[in-house]
Amino acid sequence: MYAAGAGRVTSAADTVAAVRAVVAEGVDLLLFAGGDGTARDVLGALGDVPCPVLGVPTGVKMHSAVFAVSPRAAGEVAAAWLARTGGVRLRDAEVMDRDEDALGEGRVTSRLFGWLPVPDVPVRVQQRKTGSTATAPDTVAGIAAEVAERVGEGLLALGPGSTTRAVAAVLGADVSLTGVDVLALRPGHPPRVVARDAAEEALLALAPDWVALSPIGGQGFLLGRGNQQISPRVLRAAGGRERLLVLCTETKLAALGGRPLLLDTGDDALDAELSGHLPVITGRRRTSLYRLAG
């Protein structure tokens, strides 16, 4: 819910009413801005009405496959659909949302709520998030050892996800599954959690020396989905791409089928700076050069 107008508070019911009113007037493509919760509201409002839709990513959680990879990409997809250029067709895309029961069990996975028709423009429309799978202990241990060696002594901001949490556990720290935590590392000593579920301002105040992230399974998003606390200001303060550690198993990378890791920081200059090939830590003394794209 959010405040609108002169103190009026809106709810999901307002989204449903707005969608139905707009569709009743006749539209070629329904654009909506938000996250998975808004996508579920749109799904509920449309019911069996076969109206093409496209999500403009502005929420915190965007596990669904109905969103463009960025607001700019949403504009490009909408223009292509309305102009009917390039033979753009519709495909049924999954509406997903985080499974809160699984989260309580320490797993980040999504639940399917239904499908919506979206313009099928590969690369510009994102894939759905796939559920986390068990990672081999020796793989996690190798990634953790590599991280510890690269950081040495300093502060490490650790992004959310099952991979980063497993790495932290091997190092000896208990971190949150969906938040950004900061660890103080020192060779020969167990890590110390200096900030748990830190917001952007807290990260800026702590000024971490390194940032470690793992991409979202299936989608490939590295920045801009679920880790908005690690903002452009935080990344620049930490040293940009030179101080960014990307952690990913070879299995998760292979599942992307060659698609790049995605960036949507909201800062075009930073996305361009981070784009290109970057070493991804996949194990002890093991890296894969993989492409990042904004």
C-alpha positions as CSV (number, residue, x, y, z in Angstrom):
1,M,0.0,0.0,0.0
2,Y,1.2,3.5,-0.6
3,A,-0.1,7.1,-0.1
4,A,-1.7,8.7,-3.1
5,G,-3.1,12.2,-3.5
6,A,-4.3,14.0,-0.4
7,G,-3.4,11.3,2.1
8,R,-5.4,8.6,0.4
9,V,-4.1,5.1,0.9
10,T,-4.5,2.7,-2.0
11,S,-4.5,-1.1,-2.0
12,A,-4.5,-4.1,-4.3
13,A,-8.3,-3.5,-4.9
14,D,-7.4,-0.2,-6.6
15,T,-5.0,-2.0,-8.9
16,V,-7.6,-4.5,-9.8
17,A,-10.2,-1.8,-10.4
18,A,-7.8,0.2,-12.6
19,V,-6.9,-2.8,-14.7
20,R,-10.5,-3.7,-15.3
21,A,-11.4,-0.1,-16.2
22,V,-8.5,0.2,-18.7
23,V,-9.1,-3.1,-20.3
24,A,-12.8,-2.3,-20.7
25,E,-11.9,0.7,-22.8
26,G,-9.8,-1.6,-25.1
27,V,-6.0,-1.7,-25.1
28,D,-3.4,-3.3,-27.3
29,L,-0.9,-3.8,-24.4
30,L,-1.4,-3.2,-20.7
31,L,1.8,-1.9,-19.0
32,F,2.0,-2.0,-15.2
33,A,4.8,-0.9,-12.9
34,G,5.7,-2.8,-9.7
35,G,6.9,-6.3,-8.6
36,D,5.5,-9.8,-8.2
37,G,2.7,-8.6,-5.9
38,T,1.4,-6.2,-8.6
39,A,1.7,-8.9,-11.2
40,R,-0.5,-11.2,-9.1
41,D,-3.1,-8.3,-8.8
42,V,-3.1,-7.9,-12.6
43,L,-3.5,-11.7,-13.0
44,G,-6.5,-11.7,-10.7
45,A,-8.0,-8.7,-12.4
46,L,-7.8,-10.1,-15.9
47,G,-9.1,-13.5,-15.1
48,D,-9.8,-15.2,-18.5
49,V,-9.5,-11.9,-20.5
50,P,-6.7,-12.5,-23.0
51,C,-5.1,-9.1,-22.7
52,P,-1.4,-8.7,-23.6
53,V,0.6,-7.3,-20.6
54,L,4.1,-6.3,-19.8
55,G,5.6,-5.4,-16.4
56,V,7.9,-2.4,-15.9
57,P,10.3,-3.5,-13.1
58,T,10.0,-1.1,-10.2
59,G,9.4,-3.5,-7.3
60,V,11.7,-5.3,-4.9
61,K,10.8,-8.9,-5.9
62,M,10.5,-9.7,-9.5
63,H,10.6,-13.5,-9.8
64,S,7.9,-13.5,-12.5
65,A,8.6,-13.8,-16.3
66,V,6.2,-11.0,-17.2
67,F,8.7,-8.2,-16.6
68,A,11.1,-6.5,-19.0
69,V,14.7,-6.6,-18.0
70,S,14.7,-2.9,-17.3
71,P,12.3,0.1,-17.7
72,R,14.1,1.1,-20.9
73,A,13.7,-2.4,-22.3
74,A,10.0,-2.2,-21.4
75,G,9.7,0.8,-23.7
76,E,11.5,-1.0,-26.5
77,V,9.3,-4.1,-26.2
78,A,6.1,-2.0,-26.1
79,A,7.2,-0.1,-29.2
80,A,8.0,-3.3,-31.1
81,W,4.7,-4.8,-30.1
82,L,2.6,-1.8,-31.1
83,A,4.5,-1.4,-34.4
84,R,4.2,-5.1,-35.0
85,T,7.9,-5.2,-36.2
86,G,10.2,-8.2,-36.2
87,G,7.3,-10.7,-36.0
88,V,6.8,-10.2,-32.3
89,R,4.3,-12.8,-30.9
90,L,2.8,-13.5,-27.5
91,R,3.9,-16.2,-25.1
92,D,2.4,-17.3,-21.9
93,A,4.7,-16.1,-19.1
94,E,4.7,-17.3,-15.5
95,V,3.4,-15.1,-12.6
96,M,5.6,-16.1,-9.6
97,D,6.0,-14.9,-6.1
98,R,8.3,-15.9,-3.2
99,D,7.2,-19.0,-1.3
100,E,7.1,-17.8,2.3
101,D,6.9,-21.3,3.7
102,A,10.1,-22.4,1.9
103,L,11.7,-19.2,3.1
104,G,11.0,-20.2,6.7
105,E,12.8,-23.4,6.0
106,G,15.9,-21.5,4.7
107,R,15.2,-21.9,1.0
108,V,14.7,-19.2,-1.6
109,T,12.1,-20.5,-4.1
110,S,9.1,-19.3,-5.9
111,R,5.5,-20.4,-6.2
112,L,3.5,-20.3,-9.5
113,F,0.2,-18.4,-9.5
114,G,-0.7,-18.5,-13.2
115,W,0.3,-17.2,-16.6
116,L,-0.2,-13.9,-18.5
117,P,0.4,-13.3,-22.3
118,V,3.5,-11.1,-22.9
119,P,5.3,-10.0,-26.1
120,D,8.0,-12.6,-26.8
121,V,11.1,-10.5,-27.2
122,P,14.2,-12.6,-26.0
123,V,16.9,-10.7,-24.1
124,R,14.5,-7.8,-23.4
125,V,11.9,-9.8,-21.4
126,Q,13.3,-11.7,-18.4
127,Q,13.0,-15.3,-17.5
128,R,11.3,-16.6,-14.4
129,K,13.4,-17.3,-11.3
130,T,14.1,-21.0,-10.8
131,G,14.2,-22.5,-7.3
132,S,17.4,-22.9,-5.4
133,T,19.0,-26.4,-5.4
134,A,21.4,-28.1,-3.1
135,T,25.0,-27.2,-3.8
136,A,27.8,-29.7,-3.4
137,P,29.7,-29.0,-0.1
138,D,33.1,-29.1,-1.8
139,T,32.0,-26.6,-4.3
140,V,30.8,-24.2,-1.6
141,A,33.9,-24.7,0.4
142,G,36.1,-23.9,-2.6
143,I,34.2,-20.7,-3.3
144,A,34.4,-19.7,0.3
145,A,38.2,-20.3,0.4
146,E,38.7,-18.2,-2.7
147,V,36.6,-15.4,-1.2
148,A,38.5,-15.4,2.0
149,E,41.8,-15.3,0.2
150,R,40.8,-12.4,-2.1
151,V,39.4,-10.3,0.7
152,G,42.1,-11.0,3.2
153,E,41.4,-8.5,6.0
154,G,38.5,-6.2,5.5
155,L,34.8,-5.7,5.3
156,L,32.7,-7.8,2.9
157,A,29.2,-6.9,1.9
158,L,27.4,-10.1,1.1
159,G,24.3,-10.1,-1.1
160,P,21.2,-12.2,-0.5
161,G,20.7,-15.8,-1.7
162,S,21.2,-19.4,-0.9
163,T,24.7,-19.5,-2.5
164,T,26.1,-16.5,-0.6
165,R,24.5,-17.8,2.7
166,A,26.1,-21.2,2.2
167,V,29.5,-19.6,1.6
168,A,29.1,-17.5,4.7
169,A,28.2,-20.7,6.7
170,V,31.4,-22.3,5.5
171,L,33.4,-19.3,6.6
172,G,31.7,-19.6,10.0
173,A,29.0,-16.8,9.9
174,D,25.3,-17.0,10.1
175,V,23.8,-14.5,7.7
176,S,20.3,-13.6,6.5
177,L,18.9,-15.3,3.5
178,T,17.1,-12.4,1.8
179,G,19.1,-9.4,3.2
180,V,22.5,-7.8,2.7
181,D,24.9,-8.5,5.6
182,V,28.4,-7.2,6.2
183,L,31.2,-9.5,7.5
184,A,34.5,-8.4,9.0
185,L,37.1,-10.9,7.7
186,R,40.6,-11.5,9.2
187,P,42.9,-14.3,8.3
188,G,43.1,-17.0,11.0
189,H,39.9,-15.7,12.7
190,P,36.2,-16.5,12.3
191,P,34.3,-13.8,10.5
192,R,32.3,-11.3,12.5
193,V,28.9,-10.1,11.4
194,V,29.0,-6.3,11.8
195,A,25.7,-5.6,10.1
196,R,22.7,-7.7,9.4
197,D,20.0,-6.9,6.8
198,A,21.7,-3.6,6.1
199,A,20.0,-0.8,4.2
200,E,21.8,1.5,1.8
201,E,22.7,4.2,4.3
202,A,24.2,1.6,6.7
203,L,26.3,0.2,3.9
204,L,27.6,3.6,2.9
205,A,28.5,4.3,6.6
206,L,30.4,1.1,6.9
207,A,32.1,1.5,3.6
208,P,32.8,-2.2,2.8
209,D,36.0,-3.1,1.0
210,W,34.4,-5.7,-1.2
211,V,30.9,-6.7,-2.4
212,A,30.1,-10.3,-3.1
213,L,27.0,-11.3,-5.1
214,S,25.4,-14.4,-6.7
215,P,23.1,-14.2,-9.7
216,I,19.4,-15.2,-9.5
217,G,18.9,-18.7,-10.8
218,G,17.2,-18.9,-14.2
219,Q,17.0,-15.1,-14.6
220,G,20.7,-14.3,-14.3
221,F,20.2,-11.0,-12.6
222,L,23.2,-9.9,-10.6
223,L,22.1,-6.4,-9.6
224,G,18.7,-4.7,-9.5
225,R,16.6,-7.6,-8.3
226,G,16.3,-8.2,-4.5
227,N,19.5,-6.4,-3.7
228,Q,18.7,-2.8,-4.3
229,Q,20.4,-1.9,-1.0
230,I,23.6,-2.4,-3.0
231,S,23.0,0.8,-4.8
232,P,25.2,2.6,-7.4
233,R,26.6,4.8,-4.5
234,V,27.5,1.7,-2.5
235,L,29.2,0.0,-5.5
236,R,31.2,3.1,-6.4
237,A,32.2,3.6,-2.8
238,A,33.5,0.0,-2.6
239,G,35.6,0.5,-5.8
240,G,33.3,-0.6,-8.7
241,R,34.0,-3.7,-10.7
242,E,37.5,-4.1,-9.3
243,R,36.0,-4.9,-5.9
244,L,33.0,-6.9,-7.1
245,L,33.1,-10.7,-6.4
246,V,30.6,-12.7,-8.4
247,L,30.0,-16.1,-6.9
248,C,28.2,-18.9,-8.9
249,T,28.4,-22.6,-9.3
250,E,29.3,-23.9,-12.8
251,T,25.9,-25.7,-12.8
252,K,24.0,-22.4,-12.3
253,L,26.1,-20.7,-15.0
254,A,25.5,-23.5,-17.5
255,A,21.7,-23.3,-16.9
256,L,21.8,-19.8,-18.3
257,G,22.5,-21.3,-21.7
258,G,25.0,-18.6,-22.6
259,R,22.7,-15.7,-21.7
260,P,24.6,-12.9,-19.9
261,L,24.4,-12.0,-16.3
262,L,22.0,-8.9,-16.1
263,L,22.4,-5.5,-14.6
264,D,19.6,-3.1,-13.8
265,T,21.1,-0.6,-11.2
266,G,19.1,2.3,-12.5
267,D,22.4,4.1,-13.3
268,D,23.2,3.7,-17.1
269,A,26.8,4.9,-16.6
270,L,27.4,2.3,-13.9
271,D,25.8,-0.5,-15.9
272,A,28.0,0.4,-18.8
273,E,31.1,0.4,-16.5
274,L,30.2,-3.0,-15.1
275,S,29.3,-4.5,-18.4
276,G,31.7,-6.8,-20.3
277,H,33.5,-10.0,-19.2
278,L,34.2,-10.5,-15.5
279,P,35.7,-13.4,-13.7
280,V,33.1,-15.5,-11.8
281,I,34.3,-17.5,-8.9
282,T,33.1,-21.1,-9.3
283,G,35.4,-22.9,-6.9
284,R,38.9,-22.9,-5.3
285,R,41.3,-21.5,-7.9
286,R,38.5,-21.7,-10.4
287,T,37.0,-18.8,-12.3
288,S,35.0,-18.5,-15.5
289,L,35.0,-15.3,-17.6
290,Y,31.4,-14.5,-18.1
291,R,29.6,-11.6,-19.7
292,L,27.7,-9.0,-17.8
293,A,25.2,-6.8,-19.6
294,G,23.1,-3.8,-18.6
